[in-house]
Amino acid sequence: MKVVLDHITKIFPGRGRGAAGTVAASDLTFEIPDGELIALLGPSGCGKSTTLNLICGLQKPTSGRILFGDDDVTELPPENRGVGLVFQNYALYPHLSVMDNIIFPLGNLRGKDRMSKPEMQKKALEIARLVQIDTLMDRKPGELSGGQQQRVAIARALVKMPRVLLLDEPLSNLDARLRLQTREEIKRIQRETGITTVFVTHDQDEAMSISDRIIVMKEGVVQQIGKPQDVYDSPANLFVANFLGTPPINVFSAKISGGELIIGEDSVLKTDISTDGEVWAAIRPEGFILDENGPLTCNFGGLEVMGRDVSVVSSNENAVSPTVRSIISSDNRVDLSSKTVRFSLKPHKVFIFDKNTEERVSFSVR
């Protein structure tokens, strides 16, 4: 089921007489293709959960339209939209068994959709097998692990085969190892069912690994939409570049002079940019090449060994962050007694942004 948001704005009224309202979503216009898993990604307060609630129908937009396929569902209540919703806290009924939790939505069906109890149990068992909890059907939620409870919540959302599946921070209550396992399971389930899925998260690793596309948001405004790797490789602005990547991108105050990108006193790249002026230069951690004759000089701080890779920890007075992290192969040998370390740069891992607008400036290397 294709989902379209057409100039959606949501403003929450201010508290107190004359108080200004809060814009949680501002003129959102995008399309979620049928059968894809899309991640709404951004920091807390960026409007991603509000957007999910608007799609679900838990909140109504101040203006704009929401379409499922060709159907305008803007005024439809949640129960009539054909959505399945998985909450962050699972919201399972503690006094009901796994079986009864899963079939609960089926008990609300009326008319031609009404099912007998054996039919509901058969359907619940089919979905339980899909999410691999069919051996737990007689247990209560309190007898399950966090990951198992999450699977029950997903099964309950899927049992009516919704047109759209909505997942609101579904992995935040799980430990790191279980989070990794469960996100792989969510992707598998989504592929097997083919249900259009919207996944809300602030964790960019989750979004990058699980999604067909990501929608990066900031303060209720869409910053960039695209395939995860494309957005990582070509960030539209400094916010997107900063938000994606672990370790985070290294940002420097720099300038363009005579077509050269200069950080401090170091001319690090020759570009085709014709306009001189101050810029932000951002370098991915994997964009550094250890080079004793390299143009960029940093103050050496130490090494962090990560197995096949090594993180060189350094500093530079022009860096926004006090720490510059450079990922290099563990085959490299770093002089631990040196006070400085020098790098060459991989041009495709270097991004230049306008100092004022923070929009990306395209360039080629001369």
Secondary structure as UniProt FT lines:
FT   STRAND          3..12
FT   TURN            17..18
FT   STRAND          22..32
FT   TURN            34..35
FT   STRAND          37..41
FT   TURN            44..45
FT   HELIX           48..56
FT   STRAND          63..68
FT   TURN            69..70
FT   STRAND          71..72
FT   TURN            74..75
FT   HELIX           78..80
FT   TURN            81..82
FT   STRAND          83..86
FT   TURN            88..89
FT   TURN            94..95
FT   HELIX           98..103
FT   HELIX           104..108
FT   HELIX           111..113
FT   HELIX           117..130
FT   TURN            131..132
FT   TURN            134..135
FT   TURN            137..138
FT   HELIX           141..143
FT   HELIX           146..158
FT   TURN            159..160
FT   STRAND          164..168
FT   TURN            170..173
FT   HELIX           176..193
FT   STRAND          196..201
FT   HELIX           204..210
FT   STRAND          213..218
FT   TURN            219..220
FT   STRAND          221..226
FT   HELIX           228..233
FT   HELIX           238..243
FT   STRAND          250..257
FT   TURN            258..259
FT   STRAND          260..263
FT   TURN            264..265
FT   STRAND          266..271
FT   STRAND          277..283
FT   HELIX           285..287
FT   STRAND          288..290
FT   TURN            292..293
FT   STRAND          296..305
FT   STRAND          309..315
FT   TURN            317..318
FT   STRAND          324..329
FT   TURN            330..331
FT   TURN            336..337
FT   STRAND          340..345
FT   HELIX           347..349
FT   STRAND          350..354
FT   TURN            355..357
FT   STRAND          359..361
//
